[in-house]
Amino acid sequence: MVGALLLGAGFIFGWVAMGLQVGWRMAQAFKRDWHPATQAGLGTLVLSLVVYAVNLIPCVGFVFWVMLAVLGLGAVTLTRFGGQDSFGAPHPTGLVTS
């Protein structure tokens, strides 16, 4: 039961982290300085809409969704739910000061 809850929380954290990355890149593309919450919200919305659109293609959508889910879960696992940086990579929003 606890493992299922951790898996679900990890999936959600990973999805939002990927959305933050998409939002950060959108802000860079539009040459705007958005708050990280705005970046995460817009990025997650765009990511979800793209995955929904790709999911309409038979046999491709599910594979695309699973690849993104595994990527997000892997990132959450490597950072231990955001408790540490992953291999010293710079954080895009500058929120991590370590």
LINVEN-V265387 format. One record per backbone hydrogen bond with DSSP energy under -1.0 kcal/mol. NH is the residue of the N-H (numbers start at 1). CO is the residue of the C=O. E is the energy in kcal/mol with one decimal. If there is no record, write none. Layout:
NH;CO;E
NH;CO;E
This chain:
5;1;-1.9
6;2;-2.5
7;3;-2.3
8;4;-2.3
9;5;-2.6
10;6;-2.6
11;7;-2.2
12;8;-2.2
13;9;-2.7
14;10;-2.5
15;11;-2.4
16;12;-2.4
17;13;-2.3
18;14;-2.3
19;15;-2.1
20;16;-2.5
21;17;-1.9
22;18;-2.3
23;19;-2.8
24;20;-2.5
25;21;-2.1
26;22;-2.0
27;23;-2.4
28;24;-2.0
29;25;-2.2
30;26;-2.4
32;27;-2.6
39;35;-2.4
40;36;-2.7
41;37;-2.4
42;38;-2.7
43;39;-2.4
44;40;-2.3
45;41;-2.0
46;42;-2.6
47;43;-2.7
48;44;-2.5
49;45;-2.4
50;46;-2.5
51;47;-2.4
52;48;-2.3
53;49;-2.4
54;50;-2.7
55;51;-2.0
57;54;-1.7
60;57;-1.0
61;57;-2.1
64;60;-2.5
65;61;-2.5
66;62;-2.6
67;63;-2.4
68;64;-2.1
69;65;-2.5
70;66;-2.7
71;67;-2.1
72;68;-2.6
73;69;-2.6
74;70;-2.5
75;71;-2.0
76;72;-2.2
77;73;-2.3
78;74;-2.6
79;75;-1.9
81;76;-2.6
83;79;-1.2
84;79;-1.5
89;86;-1.6
